[in-house]
Amino acid sequence: MAKSKTRIVIADDHALIRKGLRQVLESQPDFEIMEAENGAEAIELIREELPDIAILDIEMPEMTGYEVAAKVENESIQVDLIFLTMFKDESIFNRAMDIGVKGYVLKENTVSEIINCIKTVSKGKYYLSPAISDFLIRRNNRLANPAADSRGIDQLTPAETNILKLLAMMKTNQEIATELSISIKTVQNHRNNICNKLDLSGTHALLKFAVENTHLL
């Protein structure tokens, strides 16, 4: 009996990247490829076709790779997710791991590495580009010693912690105010208090802190 093919969805809004990757992967006899040009198409294709693996860009129109991953988790769809991205950023990597991504590959890497990633993930294992292996080591150390890595979050009130969680989800002040049924001014007051307690300054310092420390919230 012939071995069934690994069915793969590629989602990327850059047609050249998407088509090029498809061409290379289809040279593998055990891969069957489907394409989506944005996040909304990706989640619909995943729902309809139930592929084994979905390769997602992080920044896509209509729905980001993170949002697609969140829907996959919320709907309990059995598909392994791989992020193929240009972002060599530890906070972005950690957020990907937090939502259950099995592979994290940089676009700067060779196609052979992407194939290795697919084959590794197909076996139920995790794969990430060697260039970001230090991210995993630091992540594992933090998870092993959560009490020693609270980073001042234990100073926050429950309301402030909730605000920080929503910020880590990339929600705006307006979206947070609507979700919590409070005023934008109250949201801003909470943000100011959090910054004071955590000694954060700068336009994006709070957002960066929230994303980097999602695992502690």
Rosetta silent file (secondary structure, phi, psi, omega in degrees, C-alpha in Angstrom):
SEQUENCE: MAKSKTRIVIADDHALIRKGLRQVLESQPDFEIMEAENGAEAIELIREELPDIAILDIEMPEMTGYEVAAKVENESIQVDLIFLTMFKDESIFNRAMDIGVKGYVLKENTVSEIINCIKTVSKGKYYLSPAISDFLIRRNNRLANPAADSRGIDQLTPAETNILKLLAMMKTNQEIATELSISIKTVQNHRNNICNKLDLSGTHALLKFAVENTHLL
SCORE:     score description
SCORE:     0.000 S_00000001
   1 L     0.000  128.306 -177.519    0.000    0.000    0.000 S_00000001
   2 L   -67.428  143.561  178.254    1.441    3.377   -1.061 S_00000001
   3 L   -71.404  133.618  179.821    2.305    5.856    1.672 S_00000001
   4 L   -68.918  150.124 -177.997   -0.106    8.793    1.765 S_00000001
   5 L   -78.149  153.525  172.398    1.314   12.200    0.914 S_00000001
   6 E   -81.152  117.837 -176.569    1.917   14.973    3.443 S_00000001
   7 E   -91.343  124.790 -170.303   -0.661   17.635    2.590 S_00000001
   8 E  -127.541  132.116  170.961    0.689   21.152    3.036 S_00000001
   9 E  -100.164  130.511  173.396   -0.864   24.613    2.871 S_00000001
  10 E  -108.269  122.391  179.328    1.470   27.504    2.026 S_00000001
  11 E  -121.975  113.691  179.192    0.142   30.926    3.056 S_00000001
  12 L  -158.753  134.792 -177.964    2.110   34.019    2.036 S_00000001
  13 L   -80.674   -6.259  175.784    0.969   37.249    0.413 S_00000001
  14 L   -93.205  108.686 -173.236    4.154   37.471   -1.661 S_00000001
  15 H   -59.843  -39.080 -178.639    3.392   35.502   -4.815 S_00000001
  16 H   -62.891  -42.574  178.383    7.043   34.991   -5.778 S_00000001
  17 H   -65.376  -46.368 -176.788    7.864   33.442   -2.407 S_00000001
  18 H   -62.791  -48.091 -177.853    4.719   31.329   -2.402 S_00000001
  19 H   -68.014  -40.329  179.458    5.126   30.056   -5.962 S_00000001
  20 H   -63.266  -42.566  178.968    8.845   29.471   -5.555 S_00000001
  21 H   -65.773  -40.829  178.725    8.354   27.475   -2.376 S_00000001
  22 H   -60.276  -44.721 -178.567    5.569   25.465   -3.981 S_00000001
  23 H   -59.136  -42.732 -179.489    7.759   24.612   -6.958 S_00000001
  24 H   -69.201  -44.992 -177.017   10.540   23.340   -4.732 S_00000001
  25 H   -67.349  -32.275  179.637    8.274   21.383   -2.387 S_00000001
  26 L   -71.617  -10.428  173.754    6.411   19.732   -5.249 S_00000001
  27 L   -74.720  -13.512  176.373    9.721   18.229   -6.316 S_00000001
  28 L   -87.065  121.600 -173.675    9.356   16.044   -3.235 S_00000001
  29 L   -65.131  -18.570 -176.132    7.222   13.019   -4.211 S_00000001
  30 L  -101.915   12.965  178.116    5.602   12.751   -0.777 S_00000001
  31 E  -112.878  136.465  172.052    4.326   16.366   -0.581 S_00000001
  32 E  -119.107  125.242 -168.580    0.974   17.661   -1.839 S_00000001
  33 E  -112.055  139.551  172.101    0.787   21.477   -1.902 S_00000001
  34 E  -129.446  153.790 -174.985   -2.064   23.999   -1.631 S_00000001
  35 E  -122.226  148.845  170.281   -1.769   27.807   -1.632 S_00000001
  36 E  -139.441  139.868 -175.895   -3.372   30.763    0.136 S_00000001
  37 L   -99.537    0.292  174.754   -2.448   34.393   -0.499 S_00000001
  38 L  -157.286  173.907 -176.038   -3.648   35.809    2.826 S_00000001
  39 H   -65.742  -37.999 -179.621   -4.593   34.760    6.341 S_00000001
  40 H   -63.866  -43.042  176.524   -8.343   34.604    5.686 S_00000001
  41 H   -63.850  -37.124 -178.095   -7.813   32.260    2.734 S_00000001
  42 H   -61.490  -48.936 -176.599   -5.414   30.206    4.835 S_00000001
  43 H   -67.630  -34.708  177.595   -7.867   29.486    7.651 S_00000001
  44 H   -65.711  -41.917  179.269  -10.654   28.650    5.167 S_00000001
  45 H   -65.803  -39.765  178.018   -8.360   26.261    3.303 S_00000001
  46 H   -63.519  -42.961  179.087   -7.251   24.670    6.567 S_00000001
  47 H   -63.357  -42.504 -174.288  -10.871   24.190    7.640 S_00000001
  48 H   -78.344  -41.441 -172.034  -11.936   22.709    4.300 S_00000001
  49 H   -97.856  -17.976 -178.438   -8.932   20.572    3.415 S_00000001
  50 L    47.263   61.287 -179.444   -7.621   19.596    6.873 S_00000001
  51 L   -69.843  169.300  176.114   -3.969   19.494    5.763 S_00000001
  52 L   -77.865  -37.371 -175.069   -1.212   17.892    7.792 S_00000001
  53 E  -138.539  142.949  170.551    0.880   21.069    7.900 S_00000001
  54 E  -122.913  124.642  177.094    0.295   24.777    7.300 S_00000001
  55 E   -99.135  114.853 -172.148    3.274   27.017    6.522 S_00000001
  56 E  -117.106  134.845  165.040    2.313   30.564    7.496 S_00000001
  57 L   -74.936  153.581  179.952    3.912   33.955    7.016 S_00000001
  58 L   -79.288  -50.179 -179.347    3.429   36.087   10.144 S_00000001
  59 L   -94.707  108.677  177.459    2.460   39.362    8.476 S_00000001
  60 L  -136.832  154.655  175.682   -0.339   38.784    5.964 S_00000001
  61 L   -65.015  154.081  173.646   -3.358   40.824    4.827 S_00000001
  62 L    71.724  -40.094  178.983   -6.774   40.224    6.418 S_00000001
  63 L  -158.865  129.272 -179.479   -5.428   37.900    9.101 S_00000001
  64 L   -77.196  167.689  175.389   -1.921   37.463   10.530 S_00000001
  65 H   -59.167  -36.879  177.147   -0.197   34.146   11.053 S_00000001
  66 H   -61.731  -43.694 -178.491   -0.832   34.574   14.779 S_00000001
  67 H   -66.955  -38.497  175.293   -4.565   35.044   14.191 S_00000001
  68 H   -61.701  -45.749  179.647   -4.715   31.968   11.964 S_00000001
  69 H   -60.725  -39.884  179.457   -2.889   29.972   14.655 S_00000001
  70 H   -63.708  -40.736  178.736   -5.313   31.215   17.319 S_00000001
  71 H   -67.288  -38.701  177.207   -8.315   30.087   15.257 S_00000001
  72 H   -59.040  -44.020 -179.697   -6.701   26.693   14.661 S_00000001
  73 H   -68.447  -46.073 -177.669   -6.281   26.279   18.410 S_00000001
  74 H   -64.201  -32.365 -178.728   -9.746   27.571   19.317 S_00000001
  75 L   -94.495    3.283  178.258  -11.415   25.298   16.762 S_00000001
  76 L    53.859   42.274  177.536   -9.234   22.300   17.722 S_00000001
  77 L   -80.403  130.134 -177.323   -8.149   21.740   14.126 S_00000001
  78 L   -85.186   86.443  177.142   -5.538   19.004   13.896 S_00000001
  79 L  -145.685  137.939  176.674   -2.823   20.666   11.815 S_00000001
  80 E   -86.891  134.977 -175.503    0.829   21.337   12.598 S_00000001
  81 E  -106.929  137.298  174.634    1.861   24.960   12.081 S_00000001
  82 E  -124.920  129.955  172.786    5.162   26.279   10.779 S_00000001
  83 E   -94.230  124.667  173.656    6.029   29.980   10.685 S_00000001
  84 E  -112.255  108.371 -166.444    8.209   30.952    7.723 S_00000001
  85 E  -144.008  162.443  174.497    9.248   34.517    8.459 S_00000001
  86 L   -90.561   -7.165 -172.785   11.867   37.222    8.126 S_00000001
  87 L   -81.730  107.370  174.016   11.560   38.104   11.837 S_00000001
  88 L   -98.448   66.954 -172.280   14.653   37.097   13.782 S_00000001
  89 L  -129.069  129.196 -173.858   13.145   38.501   16.976 S_00000001
  90 H   -66.033  -38.473 -178.869   13.000   36.713   20.319 S_00000001
  91 H   -66.339  -38.741  178.154    9.676   38.182   21.431 S_00000001
  92 H   -67.377  -40.638  176.923    8.016   37.153   18.163 S_00000001
  93 H   -60.762  -46.436 -179.078    9.535   33.680   18.473 S_00000001
  94 H   -62.327  -39.569  178.860    8.271   33.287   22.039 S_00000001
  95 H   -64.305  -38.396  177.443    4.784   34.354   21.061 S_00000001
  96 H   -62.134  -43.638  178.944    4.816   31.763   18.263 S_00000001
  97 H   -65.086  -36.811 -179.677    5.817   29.035   20.705 S_00000001
  98 H   -62.912  -30.349 -178.340    3.128   30.155   23.162 S_00000001
  99 L   -98.162   11.467  169.490    0.390   29.568   20.591 S_00000001
 100 L    93.261   17.082  177.004    1.600   26.115   19.636 S_00000001
 101 L   -68.155  135.426 -175.954    3.669   26.634   16.486 S_00000001
 102 L   -94.074  -22.659 -179.990    5.795   23.524   15.812 S_00000001
 103 E  -137.108  144.699  179.583    8.332   25.025   13.416 S_00000001
 104 E  -138.271  107.341 -174.915    9.989   28.441   13.077 S_00000001
 105 E  -123.976  135.925  179.251   12.112   28.965    9.974 S_00000001
 106 E   -82.980  140.547 -179.194   13.714   32.171    8.726 S_00000001
 107 L   -64.707  -21.163 -179.664   13.136   33.144    5.101 S_00000001
 108 L   -73.331  -12.094 -177.101   16.852   33.826    4.761 S_00000001
 109 L   -81.309  169.281 -177.668   17.571   30.126    5.147 S_00000001
 110 L   -75.132  158.959  178.112   17.930   27.558    2.390 S_00000001
 111 H   -63.443  -32.975  179.857   15.041   25.617    0.948 S_00000001
 112 H   -61.331  -31.858  177.884   16.630   22.408    2.196 S_00000001
 113 H   -69.241  -37.578  177.513   16.145   23.682    5.740 S_00000001
 114 H   -63.319  -41.581  177.685   12.449   24.258    5.096 S_00000001
 115 H   -63.281  -42.959  176.733   12.157   20.699    3.814 S_00000001
 116 H   -59.376  -40.497  178.906   13.980   19.443    6.916 S_00000001
 117 H   -61.210  -48.291 -179.169   11.558   21.424    9.053 S_00000001
 118 H   -58.978  -46.372 -178.170    8.515   19.889    7.339 S_00000001
 119 H   -66.638  -36.343  178.564    9.875   16.369    7.698 S_00000001
 120 H   -67.904  -46.848  179.755   10.814   16.940   11.354 S_00000001
 121 H   -64.116  -35.177  178.840    7.416   18.411   12.242 S_00000001
 122 H   -61.162  -24.851  179.625    5.708   15.546   10.378 S_00000001
 123 L   -89.960    6.987  177.930    7.343   13.190   12.891 S_00000001
 124 L    86.183   13.481 -179.410    5.778   15.049   15.811 S_00000001
 125 L  -107.279  169.460  176.867    8.921   16.998   16.712 S_00000001
 126 L   -96.945  151.813  177.549    9.743   20.708   16.886 S_00000001
 127 E  -143.655  135.207  171.938   12.097   22.484   14.495 S_00000001
 128 E  -141.399  153.187 -178.737   13.612   25.961   14.488 S_00000001
 129 L   -57.711  136.181  179.204   16.345   27.596   12.462 S_00000001
 130 H   -54.476  -29.000 -177.686   19.802   27.088   14.039 S_00000001
 131 H   -64.122  -19.289 -179.645   20.332   30.870   13.918 S_00000001
 132 H  -117.680   22.605 -178.992   17.751   31.321   16.681 S_00000001
 133 H   -61.650  -29.746  178.338   18.617   28.293   18.822 S_00000001
 134 H   -63.170  -30.537  178.827   19.643   30.621   21.666 S_00000001
 135 H   -60.274  -41.856 -177.805   16.044   31.831   21.852 S_00000001
 136 H   -68.365  -39.151  178.963   14.911   28.305   22.729 S_00000001
 137 H   -61.692  -47.674  179.480   17.603   27.877   25.383 S_00000001
 138 H   -65.122  -37.783  178.678   16.591   31.117   27.097 S_00000001
 139 H   -62.851  -46.258 -179.970   12.915   30.245   26.791 S_00000001
 140 H   -62.636  -37.929  177.975   13.433   26.848   28.405 S_00000001
 141 H   -64.457  -40.647  179.138   15.415   28.440   31.229 S_00000001
 142 H   -65.829  -42.598 -179.199   12.611   30.927   31.886 S_00000001
 143 H   -66.861  -30.724  179.874    9.965   28.219   31.873 S_00000001
 144 H   -76.610  -22.807 -178.380   12.052   26.134   34.266 S_00000001
 145 L  -131.367   62.041 -176.005   12.430   29.055   36.684 S_00000001
 146 L   -63.087  -35.767 -177.375    9.227   31.110   36.437 S_00000001
 147 H   -66.863  -32.373 -177.751    9.425   32.476   39.983 S_00000001
 148 H   -83.093   -2.559 -174.989   12.897   33.855   39.379 S_00000001
 149 H  -128.781   36.520 -178.775   11.786   35.570   36.189 S_00000001
 150 L   -70.902  -21.117  175.941    8.664   37.484   37.161 S_00000001
 151 L    55.521   31.570  176.931   10.360   40.689   35.903 S_00000001
 152 L    85.764   -2.299 -178.184    8.327   42.815   38.281 S_00000001
 153 H   -63.931  -27.972  179.402    4.972   41.560   37.010 S_00000001
 154 H   -66.424  -10.289  176.303    4.108   40.422   40.535 S_00000001
 155 H   -80.022  -16.845 -172.507    3.893   44.122   41.464 S_00000001
 156 L   -80.527  149.401  173.580    0.907   44.625   39.167 S_00000001
 157 L   -75.667  163.555  176.286   -2.729   44.536   40.218 S_00000001
 158 H   -54.898  -39.670  179.972   -5.052   41.984   38.524 S_00000001
 159 H   -64.859  -41.121  179.741   -6.509   44.796   36.396 S_00000001
 160 H   -67.916  -38.929  177.384   -3.050   45.911   35.276 S_00000001
 161 H   -62.838  -39.039  178.520   -2.027   42.344   34.483 S_00000001
 162 H   -64.284  -41.439  176.425   -5.153   41.972   32.369 S_00000001
 163 H   -59.675  -43.158 -179.153   -4.291   45.149   30.464 S_00000001
 164 H   -63.321  -39.919  177.568   -0.801   43.768   29.844 S_00000001
 165 H   -60.841  -43.446 -178.984   -2.250   40.513   28.495 S_00000001
 166 H   -68.505  -35.387  175.337   -4.440   42.404   26.047 S_00000001
 167 H   -63.320  -39.085  179.066   -1.515   44.552   24.951 S_00000001
 168 H   -64.021  -21.619  177.094    0.456   41.380   24.250 S_00000001
 169 L   -88.796    9.947  177.434   -2.367   40.405   21.886 S_00000001
 170 L    67.171   28.225  178.651   -1.663   43.638   19.952 S_00000001
 171 L   -83.239  144.884  179.033   -4.953   45.246   20.972 S_00000001
 172 L   -80.643  168.729  176.041   -5.286   49.033   20.795 S_00000001
 173 H   -56.590  -41.956 -179.737   -6.403   51.249   23.682 S_00000001
 174 H   -63.427  -43.724 -179.635   -9.831   51.513   22.068 S_00000001
 175 H   -64.589  -38.953  178.497  -10.150   47.741   21.686 S_00000001
 176 H   -66.392  -44.775  179.719   -9.093   47.210   25.303 S_00000001
 177 H   -59.765  -43.427  179.607  -11.540   49.834   26.553 S_00000001
 178 H   -64.803  -45.440 -177.639  -14.382   48.224   24.591 S_00000001
 179 H   -64.608  -37.011 -176.563  -13.531   44.695   25.734 S_00000001
 180 H   -96.841   -0.318 -179.509  -13.287   45.684   29.419 S_00000001
 181 L    56.415   46.862  176.326  -16.152   48.228   29.313 S_00000001
 182 L  -130.077  171.053 -179.291  -13.946   51.023   30.629 S_00000001
 183 L   -81.575  158.814  176.176  -12.901   54.396   29.227 S_00000001
 184 H   -61.766  -36.164  178.797   -9.821   54.969   27.098 S_00000001
 185 H   -61.428  -38.967  177.891   -8.577   57.320   29.807 S_00000001
 186 H   -65.308  -40.363  177.127   -8.761   54.466   32.338 S_00000001
 187 H   -60.247  -45.683 -178.989   -6.786   52.249   29.977 S_00000001
 188 H   -64.603  -37.318  176.446   -4.153   54.954   29.606 S_00000001
 189 H   -62.125  -43.001  177.475   -3.980   55.401   33.391 S_00000001
 190 H   -61.578  -43.383 -179.780   -3.395   51.667   33.797 S_00000001
 191 H   -61.176  -43.225  178.596   -0.677   51.790   31.140 S_00000001
 192 H   -62.709  -41.819  179.125    1.051   54.669   32.895 S_00000001
 193 H   -63.879  -41.408  179.235    0.912   52.845   36.236 S_00000001
 194 H   -62.132  -45.975 -179.995    2.351   49.687   34.666 S_00000001
 195 H   -60.251  -39.824  179.020    5.209   51.666   33.093 S_00000001
 196 H   -65.592  -43.606 -178.373    5.987   53.305   36.427 S_00000001
 197 H   -68.115  -35.121 -176.500    6.007   49.994   38.299 S_00000001
 198 H   -97.043    2.683  178.709    8.135   48.242   35.682 S_00000001
 199 L    57.110   49.401 -179.695   10.391   51.249   35.069 S_00000001
 200 L  -106.309  141.222  176.672    9.582   51.342   31.357 S_00000001
 201 L  -145.495  154.936 -177.641    9.984   54.406   29.147 S_00000001
 202 L   110.365  154.609 -173.113    9.774   55.045   25.433 S_00000001
 203 L   -57.534  -45.400 -173.964    6.991   54.899   22.862 S_00000001
 204 L  -110.751   11.107 -174.895    6.927   51.118   22.342 S_00000001
 205 H   -62.059  -41.960 -178.204    8.593   49.917   25.548 S_00000001
 206 H   -67.333  -43.401  179.038    5.370   48.674   27.166 S_00000001
 207 H   -62.506  -43.880  178.983    4.213   46.820   24.052 S_00000001
 208 H   -61.375  -43.292  179.271    7.626   45.201   23.633 S_00000001
 209 H   -62.303  -43.914 -177.699    7.640   44.150   27.295 S_00000001
 210 H   -60.820  -46.262 -177.922    4.115   42.683   27.022 S_00000001
 211 H   -66.830  -42.617 -177.865    4.962   40.609   23.936 S_00000001
 212 H   -67.048  -25.959 -174.371    8.302   39.388   25.300 S_00000001
 213 L  -115.414   26.033  178.327    6.747   38.287   28.589 S_00000001
 214 H   -54.772  -36.206 -177.809    3.483   36.741   27.428 S_00000001
 215 H   -65.744  -15.362 -178.559    4.592   33.463   29.001 S_00000001
 216 H   -98.048   -6.582 -173.237    4.565   35.110   32.454 S_00000001
 217 L   -91.878    0.000    0.000    1.074   36.595   32.232 S_00000001
